[in-house]
Amino acid sequence: MTERIRLTIWTLALCWPPCTMLLTTPDLFVHLRSPTLPGQTIYYVSKFTALYAAVLLWLQAIGGLLSRREAQALVLPGPEQHRWLGLLVLGLVALHGGTFVLAVSIRAGHPSLDWFVPAFNAGYYKSIVSLGVIGLLCLVAAAIAALLRRRSTHWRILHRTALAGVALGGIHSLAIGSETRSWISIIGYMLMGLGLLWARLWRLQGHRVALRVE
Amino acid sequence: MSHQDADQAVVPTITIGEIVRMQEAGFRVVFVDAREGREYQEGHIPGARNLPLWKLARAPASAPIDDLAAADLVIPYCAKDFRGFEVARALREHGVPNVALMAEHGIVAWTRAGLPVERAEP
């Protein structure tokens, strides 16, 4: 039964990004196969990787918020998968940022690496991109903490920066606009938000029950 | 993909200089700002209307684009025309002719050319 739930969650999660792309860019394949502006196709790759990064980061966060037993039952079979998924998410987020900067650089005709530098005094769009950059840095810190887990007993504290990464990534993806304002995105983000809330409350409830038993 | 689809997918470009000359000659040029409302408020091309892709997708047959068909030139734009390109494609799909993009791409190029922008009250 739990395996079926896990399979359903993963199937829905993995189907969400392509469905969102196809519904918000209905003629995507015509776009991809016809002459377009420089960098536009890479821009679509950036958007697509962002959607996968978002949904996989959500699964990773759910796995982190639940107890190990519950996480194994509902999201990830074991800690080894948590590590691999974490690396995959980090890679996808980096790919999203890298392809975005590449697309802008191609369009501008010169390297636009300044997008990697957070700044909150250069308008709304730059501020929202900056939140995404800081979110990526939080995820890098969490990954470093996981690598140091055998050397330090305090690694869990640093690893929790991943939650800040989830929050900043969520704000970044919702506030950046375009396809995230479509109905399929809104439903997806609402379900993800409710899932995180449920996981947190479930864990707290578990703690309360354990304290009562003690 | 048919030949017609390929033609439909192409969005022509026009230089900012030509756009300005058309405006000065009395042609009706309409700018469509494809960015989010907050970005539009921070500064947009004078007279531009704010129409992000998601608004266009939600109400494809609504009034905001009806009068665009009568314009001599419709120029969607954003910062560097990634979103502007998508809105240009969507407008063409909704039957708006004379849609083109700025050859220099977006409001960034517009301001670099020393042309004015106006702010909107929130």
Boltz contact constraints between the chains, C-beta under 6 A:
constraints:
  - contact:
      token1: [A, 30]
      token2: [B, 5]
      max_distance: 6.0
  - contact:
      token1: [A, 30]
      token2: [B, 9]
      max_distance: 6.0
  - contact:
      token1: [A, 33]
      token2: [B, 1]
      max_distance: 6.0
  - contact:
      token1: [A, 34]
      token2: [B, 6]
      max_distance: 6.0
  - contact:
      token1: [A, 34]
      token2: [B, 9]
      max_distance: 6.0
  - contact:
      token1: [A, 35]
      token2: [B, 10]
      max_distance: 6.0
  - contact:
      token1: [A, 37]
      token2: [B, 85]
      max_distance: 6.0
  - contact:
      token1: [A, 40]
      token2: [B, 85]
      max_distance: 6.0
  - contact:
      token1: [A, 43]
      token2: [B, 82]
      max_distance: 6.0
  - contact:
      token1: [A, 107]
      token2: [B, 80]
      max_distance: 6.0
  - contact:
      token1: [A, 107]
      token2: [B, 105]
      max_distance: 6.0
  - contact:
      token1: [A, 123]
      token2: [B, 42]
      max_distance: 6.0
  - contact:
      token1: [A, 124]
      token2: [B, 38]
      max_distance: 6.0
  - contact:
      token1: [A, 124]
      token2: [B, 39]
      max_distance: 6.0
  - contact:
      token1: [A, 125]
      token2: [B, 39]
      max_distance: 6.0
  - contact:
      token1: [A, 177]
      token2: [B, 36]
      max_distance: 6.0
  - contact:
      token1: [A, 178]
      token2: [B, 53]
      max_distance: 6.0
  - contact:
      token1: [A, 178]
      token2: [B, 83]
      max_distance: 6.0
  - contact:
      token1: [A, 181]
      token2: [B, 54]
      max_distance: 6.0
  - contact:
      token1: [A, 182]
      token2: [B, 54]
      max_distance: 6.0
